[in-house]
Structures are given as C-alpha cells and as structure tokens.
C-alpha cells in the first residue's frame, strides 16, 4: 500500500484486479502514517522476520513513507485565529485542501510521536512544530470543556464529535507521554505539559456527561476509550477523579461489547457482511485492548474476564477475515475492510486499526497477558 514513485500511502487496493488507488483524504493519509509506526514498532520488538522475505527493506520503505507523509502535511503551519498568543498553529489549509480540524493536528502529532519513538525523526533534525500544534488543539477547548472541531468555527463542537475530540485528546496524551520519556529526548514546554492534564480534566467532565445524556455512535466510544485510558494512566493514585475516569473507560468498552457486530456476529466466528462487521469489530478491538489494561489495573475480575473473551474472539475473527482473500492475490491478502457483495476494496484505515490492536495485544502478551 506504499506508492514507490511518491513514497506515500495508497488508500484503496482492489484484490480482484490487483490495482491500488490514491484518494485525497488527509485524515486517512495521516492515520496511515501513524498506523505504519505501529507496524514498525511490532516488527522491531517481535524479533522475527514476520514472514517477510526482506524485512529490513520493508521497514525502510515504511519509515520513508511515514517521514514523507508527516513532512508534507506539517509544512508551513498557520496561526490559529482563536488564540491571541504567538506560536499557536494548525495545519495549512492550502496543503490540506479542506478546512483544518483538530483531527488533522491530532493525527500528524500521533504519526510524528510514533516516528520519534522509533528514531525516524531525530532530535538534531529541523523540529516539527509540536509545541505550536499542541497549543493549537488546546486553544480550541471551550469553557464547557468540549473541544471545537474546526479552526474556522471554533465554537462548533458537535461536528465530528465521534472522532475529532477523541483523536485530539489521544494526541495530547501521546505527546505528553513522549515528553516525559527521557529516552526519546523530545519534549514539550513544561507549561504545555501542565496545560494538557488540566485540559483533560475539563474534557472528562464534559464528554463523560455528554455520553451519559445522549445515545451516541459506537465510534464515540472507540476514540474516547483510548484517550481516557491514557489519561487514567497519567493520573496519580491520589487523584480525586481517577476512579471516575476508569469507570468511564470501562463503561465505554462494555458498550462496545454490546454493539451489534460484537454481540451477534462475532459469536459465530464468521460473518454474512464481512466488510461492515470487520470495520466495527476491528475498530472496537483497538479500544477494547485499552479497556482491558484499565480493568487489569483496577483488578476488576469481571471486566478482565469479559474483555479477554471478547478480545480473543475478535482476534480469531480477524484471522478468519484474512483467510477470505486468496494468498496469491496481488494486493489485499491480509488487508481488512474487503469483502461483501458491493465492497471490492481493501481500506487502509480498517487495516490500520487491526494492526494497532494486534500490536497492543502483543505488548500485553509480552507482559504475561
């Protein structure tokens, strides 16, 4: 799924004809770069060739595509109008060719931080505007604790609420963790670090209440669970609301387990609607592994047992889905999001969620599950 001429990621591959296609979709493009960092992380830590004939060449190609993608989108960031401070930016809309959102800023930060952990971007290289992009997200937080989603309309907090705020908060926590990791030598300004935890506290109050008062798409749960699981890990044991954050994360994950594909189709180990259910199950798995770690920290035996069963079933389902594409397909074998009556493409974003979940599971297994 890497274009050898542009060193960028394709979005679709079509197994029946062996063709790949670019689509102008900046959020997905950046997400692919972020997901590729997880593939590299797994390939370095697994201490195996992962079945590839020339793993070093694959690793180099992925690292090159990550670097090219991040460099492309982070070029010439623009000031955030809502902020009166200097050094507060978002991605350039001339580069994006669409309205800049906190989702764009989040995903370039996630891809960059993942690359930094792998040594793809080194401290002595020209700096990526990590502080200014982080400040740009923080500047979009409203008095209610919600985040405005589009920089052109900073009070518009409902647009993309199932995705953008969760992605943004996950990015905030990721760069916060990176800045506190002495091995990486990449750091945020100390005041920005403090601002992140303060912003997350206010955001928790809003989004947990919004979840309680509204019937929401399960995608809301998926991103919220990942963001607040990371926030939970950052809180000290003496924090007054740490238990409440944990309860919120577990509630979100219990609802994932009750969603249609998880509750009805996963139990069969196969599917009538492979493409649709793969999306829901794989994306949910990415969040559920985070919920499992919180349940383990709480020593909540009921939640741990339930989540382990669902995670195991989902992993087996993903294996079954991969078996549906012939191994001799030119592209598409091992990819997710492919199948069904009308869907003939492999979606890189769905594959990315699957890779992310499997990498998290591998790390859990290394700790004894």
C-alpha contacts under 8 A as a table, 3 or more apart, distances in Angstrom:
res1	aa1	res2	aa2	distance
1	X	9	X	5.71
1	X	10	X	5.16
1	X	11	X	7.38
1	X	12	X	7.88
1	X	13	X	7.23
1	X	20	X	7.29
1	X	348	X	7.87
2	X	7	X	6.27
2	X	8	X	5.68
2	X	9	X	4.50
2	X	10	X	5.87
2	X	61	X	7.80
2	X	62	X	7.54
2	X	65	X	7.02
3	X	6	X	5.64
3	X	7	X	5.26
3	X	8	X	5.46
3	X	9	X	5.94
3	X	10	X	6.35
4	X	7	X	5.30
4	X	8	X	7.70
7	X	61	X	7.87
7	X	64	X	6.73
7	X	65	X	5.00
7	X	68	X	6.65
8	X	65	X	5.18
8	X	66	X	7.81
8	X	68	X	6.76
8	X	69	X	6.27
9	X	22	X	7.61
9	X	29	X	6.72
9	X	32	X	7.01
9	X	33	X	7.80
9	X	65	X	6.84
10	X	13	X	7.43
10	X	20	X	6.37
10	X	21	X	5.64
10	X	22	X	4.83
10	X	23	X	7.41
10	X	348	X	7.82
11	X	20	X	7.61
11	X	21	X	6.14
11	X	22	X	5.43
11	X	23	X	6.00
11	X	28	X	7.56
11	X	29	X	7.32
11	X	347	X	6.42
11	X	348	X	5.58
11	X	349	X	7.88
12	X	20	X	5.65
12	X	21	X	5.20
12	X	22	X	6.84
12	X	23	X	7.78
12	X	345	X	5.83
12	X	346	X	5.56
12	X	347	X	5.38
12	X	348	X	6.46
13	X	18	X	7.11
13	X	19	X	5.80
13	X	20	X	4.21
13	X	21	X	6.29
13	X	331	X	6.48
13	X	332	X	6.33
13	X	345	X	5.42
13	X	346	X	5.13
13	X	347	X	7.17
14	X	17	X	5.90
14	X	18	X	5.61
14	X	19	X	5.38
14	X	20	X	6.20
14	X	331	X	6.96
14	X	332	X	6.75
14	X	344	X	6.03
14	X	345	X	4.57
14	X	346	X	6.23
15	X	18	X	5.00
15	X	19	X	7.15
15	X	325	X	7.85
15	X	329	X	5.92
15	X	330	X	6.54
15	X	331	X	5.24
15	X	332	X	4.94
15	X	333	X	7.58
15	X	344	X	7.30
15	X	345	X	6.87
15	X	346	X	7.43
16	X	329	X	7.38
16	X	344	X	7.47
17	X	330	X	7.93
18	X	329	X	7.04
18	X	330	X	5.00
18	X	331	X	5.44
18	X	332	X	7.95
19	X	331	X	7.40
25	X	28	X	5.52
25	X	29	X	6.07
26	X	29	X	4.86
26	X	30	X	6.04
26	X	96	X	6.38
26	X	104	X	7.36
27	X	30	X	5.33
27	X	31	X	6.08
27	X	103	X	7.10
27	X	104	X	5.86
27	X	107	X	7.08
28	X	31	X	4.88
28	X	32	X	6.05
28	X	348	X	7.98
28	X	349	X	6.36
29	X	32	X	5.18
29	X	33	X	6.63
29	X	69	X	7.52
30	X	33	X	5.13
30	X	34	X	6.36
30	X	69	X	6.85
30	X	70	X	7.19
30	X	104	X	7.68
30	X	107	X	5.72
30	X	108	X	5.95
30	X	111	X	6.85
31	X	34	X	4.96
31	X	35	X	6.04
31	X	107	X	5.96
31	X	108	X	7.94
31	X	111	X	7.21
31	X	349	X	7.01
31	X	352	X	7.79
32	X	35	X	5.00
32	X	36	X	6.03
32	X	348	X	6.81
32	X	349	X	6.53
32	X	352	X	6.57
33	X	36	X	5.05
33	X	37	X	6.58
33	X	65	X	7.15
33	X	66	X	4.81
33	X	69	X	6.69
33	X	70	X	7.48
33	X	111	X	5.69
34	X	37	X	5.32
34	X	38	X	7.01
34	X	66	X	7.50
34	X	107	X	7.10
34	X	108	X	7.80
34	X	110	X	6.03
34	X	111	X	3.90
34	X	112	X	7.54
34	X	114	X	6.59
34	X	115	X	7.93
35	X	38	X	5.22
35	X	39	X	6.61
35	X	111	X	7.64
35	X	352	X	5.19
35	X	353	X	7.43
35	X	355	X	7.08
35	X	356	X	6.42
36	X	39	X	4.96
36	X	40	X	6.30
36	X	62	X	6.50
36	X	63	X	7.85
36	X	66	X	7.01
36	X	352	X	7.62
37	X	40	X	5.11
37	X	41	X	6.06
37	X	63	X	7.66
37	X	66	X	7.46
37	X	111	X	6.99
37	X	114	X	5.55
37	X	115	X	5.93
37	X	118	X	7.63
38	X	41	X	4.84
38	X	42	X	6.14
38	X	114	X	7.41
38	X	355	X	7.10
38	X	356	X	6.07
38	X	359	X	6.62
39	X	42	X	5.21
39	X	43	X	6.15
39	X	355	X	6.65
39	X	356	X	7.68
39	X	359	X	7.41
40	X	43	X	4.96
40	X	44	X	6.11
40	X	59	X	6.39
40	X	62	X	7.60
40	X	63	X	7.83
40	X	118	X	7.82
41	X	44	X	5.34
41	X	45	X	6.19
41	X	118	X	6.97
41	X	359	X	7.85
42	X	45	X	5.17
42	X	46	X	5.67
42	X	359	X	5.86
42	X	362	X	7.87
43	X	46	X	5.47
43	X	47	X	6.94
43	X	48	X	7.17
43	X	49	X	7.41
43	X	50	X	7.04
43	X	59	X	7.96
44	X	47	X	6.22
46	X	50	X	7.95
48	X	51	X	7.90
49	X	52	X	5.70
49	X	53	X	7.57
49	X	54	X	7.85
49	X	55	X	5.87
50	X	55	X	7.73
52	X	55	X	5.47
54	X	57	X	5.61
54	X	58	X	6.59
55	X	58	X	5.03
55	X	59	X	6.10
56	X	59	X	5.02
56	X	60	X	6.16
57	X	60	X	5.13
57	X	61	X	6.20
58	X	61	X	5.10
58	X	62	X	6.22
59	X	62	X	5.26
59	X	63	X	6.11
60	X	63	X	5.13
60	X	64	X	6.07
61	X	64	X	5.14
61	X	65	X	6.29
62	X	65	X	5.10
62	X	66	X	6.19
63	X	66	X	5.10
63	X	67	X	6.20
63	X	115	X	7.93
63	X	120	X	6.61
64	X	67	X	5.21
64	X	68	X	6.09
65	X	68	X	5.10
65	X	69	X	6.04
66	X	69	X	5.28
66	X	70	X	6.17
66	X	111	X	7.45
66	X	115	X	7.46
67	X	70	X	5.33
67	X	71	X	5.99
67	X	115	X	7.88
67	X	120	X	7.22
67	X	121	X	7.70
68	X	71	X	5.25
68	X	72	X	6.06
69	X	72	X	5.17
69	X	73	X	6.44
70	X	73	X	5.48
70	X	74	X	6.00
70	X	108	X	6.23
70	X	111	X	7.02
70	X	112	X	6.68
71	X	74	X	5.36
71	X	75	X	6.22
72	X	75	X	5.78
72	X	95	X	7.93
73	X	91	X	6.92
73	X	92	X	7.67
73	X	95	X	6.51
73	X	96	X	7.19
73	X	108	X	7.44
74	X	77	X	6.22
74	X	91	X	6.28
74	X	92	X	7.68
74	X	108	X	7.29
74	X	128	X	7.20
74	X	129	X	7.65
75	X	91	X	7.79
75	X	92	X	7.35
75	X	95	X	7.86
76	X	91	X	7.53
76	X	92	X	6.23
77	X	89	X	5.91
77	X	90	X	5.63
77	X	91	X	4.74
77	X	92	X	4.95
77	X	129	X	7.90
78	X	89	X	5.20
78	X	90	X	5.58
78	X	91	X	6.19
78	X	92	X	5.49
79	X	86	X	7.76
79	X	87	X	7.10
79	X	88	X	5.66
79	X	89	X	4.30
79	X	90	X	6.46
80	X	83	X	5.77
80	X	88	X	5.72
80	X	89	X	4.92
80	X	90	X	6.11
80	X	136	X	6.31
80	X	151	X	6.94
81	X	84	X	7.40
81	X	151	X	7.63
82	X	139	X	7.11
82	X	140	X	7.51
82	X	151	X	7.67
82	X	154	X	7.12
83	X	86	X	7.94
83	X	88	X	6.90
83	X	136	X	7.96
83	X	139	X	6.15
85	X	88	X	6.50
87	X	131	X	7.84
87	X	132	X	5.09
87	X	135	X	7.78
88	X	131	X	7.93
88	X	132	X	4.52
88	X	133	X	6.38
88	X	134	X	7.87
88	X	135	X	5.34
88	X	136	X	4.90
88	X	139	X	7.81
89	X	132	X	5.22
89	X	133	X	5.13
89	X	135	X	7.15
89	X	136	X	4.98
90	X	100	X	6.90
90	X	101	X	7.83
90	X	102	X	7.79
90	X	105	X	6.20
90	X	132	X	7.83
90	X	133	X	5.65
90	X	136	X	5.86
90	X	137	X	7.92
90	X	151	X	7.77
91	X	95	X	7.75
91	X	96	X	7.40
91	X	100	X	6.24
91	X	104	X	7.02
91	X	105	X	6.34
91	X	133	X	7.87
92	X	95	X	5.39
92	X	96	X	6.32
92	X	100	X	7.18
93	X	96	X	4.72
93	X	97	X	5.44
93	X	98	X	5.80
93	X	99	X	6.01
93	X	100	X	5.80
94	X	97	X	5.21
94	X	98	X	7.65
96	X	99	X	7.43
96	X	100	X	7.17
99	X	150	X	6.91
99	X	151	X	7.56
99	X	152	X	7.23
100	X	104	X	6.54
100	X	150	X	6.07
100	X	151	X	6.00
100	X	152	X	7.57
101	X	104	X	5.42
101	X	105	X	6.84
101	X	149	X	5.51
101	X	150	X	4.32
101	X	151	X	5.81
101	X	164	X	7.65
102	X	105	X	5.10
102	X	106	X	5.95
102	X	137	X	5.90
102	X	148	X	7.88
102	X	149	X	5.55
102	X	150	X	6.47
102	X	151	X	7.41
102	X	164	X	6.20
102	X	165	X	7.32
102	X	168	X	6.02
103	X	106	X	4.96
103	X	107	X	6.17
103	X	149	X	7.51
103	X	163	X	7.58
103	X	164	X	4.66
103	X	165	X	7.30
103	X	167	X	6.02
103	X	168	X	5.93
104	X	107	X	5.42
104	X	108	X	6.36
105	X	108	X	5.46
105	X	109	X	6.24
105	X	133	X	6.29
105	X	134	X	7.79
105	X	137	X	7.25
105	X	168	X	7.45
106	X	109	X	5.21
106	X	110	X	6.15
106	X	137	X	7.85
106	X	167	X	5.93
106	X	168	X	4.73
106	X	169	X	7.87
106	X	170	X	7.68
106	X	171	X	5.10
106	X	172	X	7.60
107	X	110	X	4.90
107	X	111	X	6.02
107	X	167	X	7.19
107	X	168	X	7.80
107	X	171	X	7.06
108	X	111	X	5.14
108	X	112	X	5.98
109	X	112	X	5.03
109	X	113	X	5.96
109	X	130	X	6.89
109	X	133	X	7.78
109	X	171	X	6.20
109	X	175	X	7.30
110	X	113	X	5.23
110	X	114	X	6.05
110	X	171	X	5.50
110	X	174	X	6.83
110	X	175	X	7.57
111	X	114	X	5.22
111	X	115	X	6.14
112	X	115	X	5.04
112	X	116	X	6.13
112	X	121	X	7.73
113	X	116	X	4.99
113	X	117	X	6.35
113	X	174	X	7.20
113	X	175	X	6.39
113	X	178	X	6.88
114	X	117	X	5.34
114	X	118	X	6.68
115	X	118	X	5.16
115	X	119	X	6.28
115	X	120	X	5.10
115	X	121	X	6.15
116	X	119	X	4.99
116	X	120	X	5.69
116	X	121	X	5.06
116	X	122	X	6.70
116	X	184	X	6.99
116	X	186	X	7.83
117	X	120	X	7.70
117	X	178	X	7.83
117	X	184	X	6.18
118	X	121	X	7.92
119	X	122	X	5.82
121	X	125	X	6.94
122	X	125	X	5.58
123	X	127	X	7.50
123	X	185	X	6.68
123	X	186	X	6.55
124	X	127	X	7.89
127	X	130	X	7.82
129	X	132	X	5.47
129	X	133	X	6.06
130	X	133	X	5.34
130	X	134	X	5.99
130	X	188	X	7.45
131	X	134	X	5.18
131	X	135	X	6.07
131	X	188	X	6.02
131	X	189	X	7.06
131	X	192	X	7.51
132	X	135	X	5.01
132	X	136	X	6.04
133	X	136	X	4.80
133	X	137	X	6.51
134	X	137	X	5.30
134	X	138	X	6.36
134	X	172	X	6.82
134	X	192	X	7.92
135	X	138	X	4.93
135	X	139	X	5.97
135	X	192	X	7.22
136	X	139	X	5.16
136	X	140	X	6.74
137	X	140	X	5.38
137	X	141	X	7.34
137	X	168	X	6.97
138	X	141	X	5.69
138	X	195	X	7.77
138	X	196	X	7.38
138	X	199	X	7.12
140	X	147	X	5.44
140	X	148	X	5.21
140	X	149	X	7.45
140	X	151	X	7.54
140	X	154	X	6.08
141	X	144	X	7.96
141	X	145	X	6.00
141	X	146	X	5.70
141	X	147	X	4.24
141	X	148	X	6.14
141	X	199	X	7.54
142	X	145	X	5.42
142	X	146	X	5.50
142	X	147	X	5.88
142	X	148	X	6.80
142	X	155	X	7.17
143	X	146	X	7.42
144	X	202	X	7.56
144	X	203	X	7.97
144	X	206	X	6.47
145	X	199	X	7.32
145	X	202	X	4.70
145	X	203	X	4.45
145	X	204	X	7.59
145	X	205	X	6.96
145	X	206	X	5.41
145	X	207	X	7.95
146	X	157	X	6.52
146	X	165	X	7.90
146	X	202	X	7.91
146	X	203	X	5.74
146	X	206	X	6.01
146	X	207	X	7.04
147	X	157	X	5.77
147	X	165	X	6.14
147	X	203	X	7.76
148	X	151	X	7.47
148	X	153	X	7.40
148	X	154	X	4.63
148	X	155	X	5.11
148	X	156	X	5.16
148	X	157	X	4.25
148	X	158	X	7.83
149	X	153	X	7.69
149	X	154	X	6.44
149	X	155	X	7.81
149	X	156	X	6.12
149	X	157	X	5.47
149	X	158	X	7.59
149	X	159	X	6.48
149	X	160	X	7.03
149	X	161	X	7.65
149	X	164	X	6.42
149	X	165	X	7.05
150	X	153	X	5.38
150	X	154	X	5.69
150	X	156	X	6.86
151	X	154	X	5.23
153	X	156	X	5.70
154	X	157	X	7.44
156	X	159	X	6.37
157	X	160	X	7.88
157	X	161	X	6.70
158	X	161	X	5.05
160	X	163	X	5.46
160	X	164	X	5.60
160	X	165	X	7.83
161	X	164	X	5.80
161	X	165	X	5.99
161	X	166	X	7.83
161	X	220	X	7.14
162	X	165	X	7.34
162	X	166	X	7.25
162	X	216	X	7.84
162	X	217	X	6.82
162	X	218	X	7.94
162	X	219	X	5.53
162	X	220	X	3.94
162	X	221	X	7.69
162	X	223	X	7.44
163	X	166	X	5.63
163	X	167	X	6.10
163	X	219	X	6.79
163	X	220	X	6.29
163	X	223	X	6.41
164	X	167	X	5.13
164	X	168	X	6.00
165	X	168	X	4.98
165	X	169	X	6.06
166	X	169	X	5.19
166	X	170	X	6.05
166	X	220	X	7.49
166	X	223	X	4.65
166	X	224	X	4.91
166	X	226	X	7.72
166	X	227	X	6.00
167	X	170	X	5.11
167	X	171	X	6.17
167	X	223	X	6.19
167	X	227	X	7.34
168	X	171	X	5.08
168	X	172	X	6.22
169	X	172	X	4.95
169	X	173	X	6.25
169	X	200	X	7.22
169	X	227	X	5.57
169	X	228	X	7.95
170	X	173	X	5.21
170	X	174	X	6.07
170	X	223	X	7.71
170	X	226	X	6.66
170	X	227	X	4.22
170	X	228	X	7.67
170	X	230	X	7.33
171	X	174	X	4.92
171	X	175	X	6.19
171	X	227	X	7.99
172	X	175	X	5.52
172	X	176	X	6.08
172	X	196	X	6.42
173	X	176	X	4.88
173	X	177	X	6.11
173	X	196	X	7.39
173	X	227	X	7.11
173	X	230	X	6.35
173	X	231	X	6.53
174	X	177	X	5.18
174	X	178	X	6.17
174	X	230	X	7.93
175	X	178	X	4.84
175	X	179	X	6.02
175	X	188	X	7.61
176	X	179	X	5.24
176	X	180	X	6.53
176	X	188	X	7.33
176	X	193	X	6.02
176	X	196	X	7.34
177	X	180	X	5.23
177	X	181	X	6.37
178	X	181	X	5.15
178	X	184	X	7.09
178	X	186	X	6.82
178	X	187	X	6.91
179	X	182	X	7.55
179	X	184	X	7.89
179	X	185	X	7.56
179	X	186	X	5.66
179	X	187	X	3.90
179	X	188	X	5.51
180	X	187	X	7.00
181	X	184	X	5.90
181	X	185	X	7.29
181	X	186	X	7.97
182	X	185	X	5.68
188	X	192	X	6.38
188	X	193	X	6.39
189	X	192	X	5.22
189	X	193	X	6.46
190	X	193	X	5.08
190	X	194	X	6.43
191	X	194	X	5.16
191	X	195	X	6.16
192	X	195	X	4.90
192	X	196	X	6.27
193	X	196	X	5.27
193	X	197	X	6.92
194	X	197	X	5.56
194	X	198	X	6.42
195	X	198	X	5.08
195	X	199	X	5.97
196	X	199	X	5.07
196	X	200	X	6.14
197	X	200	X	5.06
197	X	201	X	6.27
197	X	231	X	7.88
198	X	201	X	5.21
198	X	202	X	6.55
199	X	202	X	5.25
199	X	203	X	6.04
200	X	203	X	4.86
200	X	204	X	5.95
200	X	231	X	7.30
201	X	204	X	5.22
201	X	205	X	6.69
202	X	205	X	5.36
202	X	206	X	6.67
203	X	206	X	5.20
203	X	207	X	5.99
204	X	207	X	5.39
204	X	208	X	5.71
204	X	228	X	7.81
204	X	245	X	7.44
205	X	208	X	5.74
205	X	209	X	6.25
206	X	209	X	5.33
206	X	210	X	6.06
207	X	210	X	4.82
207	X	211	X	6.02
208	X	211	X	5.08
208	X	212	X	6.24
208	X	248	X	6.70
209	X	212	X	4.98
209	X	213	X	6.16
210	X	213	X	5.28
210	X	214	X	6.06
211	X	214	X	5.55
211	X	215	X	7.22
211	X	216	X	6.99
216	X	220	X	6.61
217	X	220	X	5.69
217	X	221	X	7.54
218	X	221	X	5.15
218	X	222	X	6.52
218	X	255	X	7.73
218	X	256	X	6.56
218	X	259	X	7.32
219	X	222	X	5.02
219	X	223	X	6.59
220	X	223	X	5.78
220	X	224	X	6.05
221	X	224	X	5.16
221	X	225	X	5.72
221	X	252	X	5.19
221	X	253	X	7.07
221	X	255	X	7.74
221	X	256	X	7.08
221	X	287	X	7.99
222	X	225	X	5.49
222	X	226	X	6.56
222	X	252	X	7.63
222	X	253	X	7.83
222	X	256	X	7.67
222	X	283	X	6.96
222	X	284	X	5.92
222	X	286	X	7.50
222	X	287	X	5.16
222	X	288	X	7.95
223	X	226	X	5.28
223	X	227	X	6.24
223	X	287	X	7.09
224	X	227	X	5.19
224	X	228	X	6.01
224	X	249	X	7.65
224	X	252	X	7.77
225	X	228	X	5.42
225	X	229	X	5.82
225	X	248	X	7.95
225	X	249	X	5.07
225	X	250	X	7.89
225	X	252	X	6.18
225	X	253	X	6.97
225	X	287	X	5.95
225	X	288	X	7.92
225	X	290	X	7.17
225	X	291	X	6.89
226	X	229	X	5.28
226	X	230	X	6.48
226	X	287	X	5.53
226	X	290	X	6.06
226	X	291	X	7.79
227	X	230	X	5.41
227	X	231	X	6.42
228	X	231	X	4.66
228	X	232	X	5.92
228	X	245	X	6.82
228	X	246	X	7.99
228	X	249	X	6.49
229	X	232	X	5.03
229	X	233	X	6.40
229	X	245	X	7.88
229	X	246	X	7.24
229	X	249	X	6.30
229	X	290	X	6.24
229	X	291	X	6.82
229	X	294	X	6.62
230	X	233	X	5.12
230	X	234	X	6.45
231	X	234	X	5.09
231	X	235	X	6.44
232	X	235	X	5.37
232	X	242	X	6.20
232	X	245	X	6.23
232	X	246	X	6.47
232	X	294	X	7.89
233	X	236	X	7.98
235	X	239	X	6.25
235	X	242	X	6.49
236	X	239	X	5.41
236	X	242	X	7.73
237	X	242	X	7.09
238	X	242	X	7.89
239	X	242	X	5.44
240	X	243	X	7.67
241	X	244	X	5.12
241	X	245	X	6.28
242	X	245	X	5.16
242	X	246	X	6.34
243	X	246	X	5.05
243	X	247	X	6.19
244	X	247	X	5.06
244	X	248	X	6.24
245	X	248	X	5.12
245	X	249	X	6.34
246	X	249	X	5.15
246	X	250	X	6.24
246	X	294	X	6.62
246	X	295	X	7.99
247	X	250	X	5.18
247	X	251	X	6.06
248	X	251	X	5.11
248	X	252	X	6.22
249	X	252	X	5.20
249	X	253	X	6.35
249	X	291	X	6.26
249	X	294	X	7.74
250	X	253	X	5.05
250	X	254	X	6.09
250	X	291	X	5.90
250	X	294	X	7.59
250	X	295	X	7.16
250	X	303	X	7.72
251	X	254	X	5.12
251	X	255	X	6.34
252	X	255	X	5.27
252	X	256	X	6.48
253	X	256	X	4.93
253	X	257	X	6.44
253	X	287	X	7.21
253	X	288	X	5.75
253	X	291	X	6.09
254	X	257	X	5.14
254	X	258	X	6.49
255	X	258	X	4.92
255	X	259	X	6.30
256	X	259	X	5.23
256	X	262	X	7.28
256	X	284	X	6.21
256	X	288	X	7.63
257	X	262	X	5.53
257	X	263	X	6.28
257	X	310	X	7.19
258	X	262	X	6.32
258	X	263	X	5.25
259	X	262	X	5.53
259	X	263	X	5.88
260	X	263	X	5.28
260	X	264	X	5.85
260	X	265	X	7.41
261	X	264	X	5.53
261	X	265	X	4.98
261	X	266	X	6.17
261	X	277	X	5.58
261	X	280	X	6.59
261	X	281	X	6.56
262	X	265	X	6.09
262	X	266	X	5.11
262	X	267	X	7.54
262	X	280	X	7.84
262	X	281	X	6.28
262	X	310	X	7.98
263	X	266	X	6.46
263	X	267	X	7.04
264	X	267	X	6.15
264	X	268	X	7.73
265	X	268	X	5.68
265	X	269	X	7.19
265	X	270	X	6.95
265	X	271	X	6.05
265	X	277	X	7.72
266	X	269	X	5.37
266	X	270	X	6.84
266	X	271	X	7.59
266	X	313	X	6.88
266	X	314	X	6.89
266	X	317	X	6.96
267	X	313	X	7.52
268	X	271	X	7.33
269	X	313	X	7.40
269	X	316	X	7.31
269	X	317	X	5.62
269	X	320	X	7.54
270	X	274	X	7.94
270	X	317	X	6.71
270	X	320	X	7.09
270	X	321	X	7.86
271	X	274	X	5.35
271	X	277	X	7.27
272	X	340	X	7.83
273	X	276	X	5.70
273	X	277	X	6.07
273	X	339	X	7.70
273	X	340	X	5.68
274	X	277	X	5.52
274	X	278	X	5.75
274	X	321	X	7.20
274	X	337	X	7.62
274	X	338	X	7.36
274	X	339	X	5.56
274	X	340	X	5.69
275	X	278	X	5.24
275	X	279	X	6.46
275	X	336	X	7.68
275	X	337	X	4.78
275	X	338	X	5.39
275	X	339	X	5.06
275	X	340	X	5.83
275	X	343	X	6.95
276	X	279	X	5.45
276	X	280	X	6.76
276	X	337	X	7.35
277	X	280	X	5.17
277	X	281	X	5.98
278	X	281	X	5.17
278	X	282	X	5.71
278	X	318	X	7.45
278	X	321	X	7.68
278	X	336	X	7.04
278	X	337	X	6.12
278	X	350	X	7.91
279	X	282	X	5.48
279	X	283	X	5.98
279	X	336	X	7.92
279	X	337	X	6.20
279	X	350	X	5.94
280	X	283	X	5.48
280	X	284	X	5.95
281	X	284	X	5.09
281	X	285	X	6.01
281	X	314	X	6.63
282	X	285	X	5.03
282	X	286	X	6.52
282	X	314	X	7.36
282	X	318	X	7.37
282	X	350	X	6.96
282	X	353	X	6.13
282	X	354	X	5.35
282	X	357	X	7.70
283	X	286	X	5.30
283	X	287	X	6.97
283	X	350	X	7.06
283	X	353	X	5.48
283	X	354	X	7.01
284	X	287	X	5.31
284	X	288	X	6.02
285	X	288	X	4.88
285	X	289	X	6.20
285	X	311	X	6.44
285	X	314	X	6.81
285	X	354	X	7.58
285	X	357	X	6.05
286	X	289	X	5.94
286	X	290	X	7.24
286	X	353	X	6.00
286	X	354	X	6.90
286	X	356	X	6.33
286	X	357	X	4.33
286	X	360	X	7.97
287	X	290	X	5.31
287	X	291	X	6.49
287	X	357	X	7.75
288	X	291	X	4.86
288	X	292	X	6.14
288	X	307	X	6.92
288	X	311	X	7.08
289	X	292	X	5.00
289	X	293	X	6.56
289	X	307	X	7.82
289	X	311	X	7.07
289	X	357	X	6.86
289	X	360	X	6.85
289	X	361	X	6.86
290	X	293	X	5.30
290	X	294	X	6.61
291	X	294	X	5.13
291	X	295	X	6.17
291	X	307	X	7.75
292	X	295	X	5.01
292	X	296	X	6.12
292	X	303	X	7.49
292	X	304	X	5.94
292	X	307	X	5.96
292	X	308	X	7.20
293	X	296	X	5.06
293	X	297	X	6.24
294	X	297	X	5.04
294	X	298	X	6.27
295	X	298	X	5.09
295	X	299	X	5.99
295	X	300	X	5.27
295	X	301	X	7.58
295	X	303	X	5.99
295	X	304	X	5.57
296	X	299	X	4.84
296	X	300	X	6.35
296	X	301	X	7.66
296	X	304	X	6.15
297	X	300	X	7.84
299	X	304	X	7.72
300	X	303	X	5.54
300	X	304	X	6.09
301	X	304	X	5.04
301	X	305	X	6.05
302	X	305	X	5.36
302	X	306	X	6.18
303	X	306	X	5.09
303	X	307	X	5.89
304	X	307	X	5.30
304	X	308	X	5.98
305	X	308	X	5.23
305	X	309	X	6.31
306	X	309	X	5.35
306	X	310	X	6.37
307	X	310	X	5.09
307	X	311	X	5.89
308	X	311	X	5.06
308	X	312	X	6.01
309	X	312	X	5.21
309	X	313	X	6.18
310	X	313	X	5.10
310	X	314	X	6.02
311	X	314	X	5.08
311	X	315	X	6.13
312	X	315	X	5.16
312	X	316	X	6.32
313	X	316	X	5.15
313	X	317	X	6.14
314	X	317	X	4.88
314	X	318	X	6.19
315	X	318	X	5.12
315	X	319	X	6.36
315	X	358	X	7.94
316	X	319	X	5.02
316	X	320	X	6.23
317	X	320	X	4.97
317	X	321	X	6.16
318	X	321	X	5.03
318	X	322	X	6.33
318	X	354	X	7.84
319	X	322	X	5.24
319	X	323	X	6.51
320	X	323	X	5.16
320	X	324	X	6.87
321	X	324	X	5.38
321	X	325	X	7.73
321	X	336	X	7.37
322	X	325	X	5.99
322	X	333	X	6.58
322	X	334	X	4.97
322	X	335	X	6.68
322	X	336	X	7.08
323	X	326	X	6.95
323	X	334	X	7.75
325	X	329	X	7.14
325	X	332	X	6.93
325	X	333	X	5.32
325	X	334	X	7.38
326	X	329	X	5.57
326	X	333	X	6.41
327	X	333	X	5.70
328	X	333	X	7.70
329	X	332	X	6.45
329	X	333	X	6.12
330	X	333	X	7.79
332	X	335	X	5.07
332	X	336	X	7.91
332	X	338	X	7.74
332	X	346	X	6.03
335	X	338	X	7.12
335	X	346	X	5.93
335	X	347	X	7.49
335	X	348	X	7.55
335	X	351	X	5.58
336	X	346	X	5.81
336	X	347	X	6.36
336	X	348	X	7.46
336	X	350	X	5.75
336	X	351	X	4.73
336	X	354	X	7.66
337	X	345	X	7.17
337	X	346	X	5.18
337	X	347	X	5.20
337	X	348	X	7.94
337	X	350	X	5.77
337	X	351	X	6.97
338	X	343	X	6.32
338	X	344	X	5.90
338	X	345	X	5.29
338	X	346	X	4.56
338	X	347	X	6.96
339	X	342	X	7.73
339	X	343	X	5.62
339	X	344	X	6.00
339	X	345	X	7.57
340	X	343	X	5.57
340	X	344	X	7.48
341	X	344	X	7.95
346	X	351	X	7.92
347	X	350	X	5.57
347	X	351	X	6.43
348	X	351	X	5.01
348	X	352	X	5.96
349	X	352	X	4.89
349	X	353	X	6.42
350	X	353	X	5.26
350	X	354	X	6.45
351	X	354	X	5.09
351	X	355	X	6.23
352	X	355	X	5.06
352	X	356	X	6.07
353	X	356	X	5.03
353	X	357	X	6.15
354	X	357	X	5.18
354	X	358	X	6.18
355	X	358	X	5.13
355	X	359	X	6.10
356	X	359	X	5.23
356	X	360	X	6.32
357	X	360	X	5.13
357	X	361	X	6.17
358	X	361	X	4.92
358	X	362	X	6.07
359	X	362	X	5.03
359	X	363	X	6.38
360	X	363	X	5.17
360	X	364	X	6.32
361	X	364	X	4.99
361	X	365	X	6.09
362	X	365	X	5.03
362	X	366	X	6.22
363	X	366	X	5.09
363	X	367	X	6.58
364	X	367	X	5.17
364	X	368	X	6.54
364	X	369	X	4.94
365	X	368	X	4.99
365	X	369	X	4.44
366	X	369	X	7.05
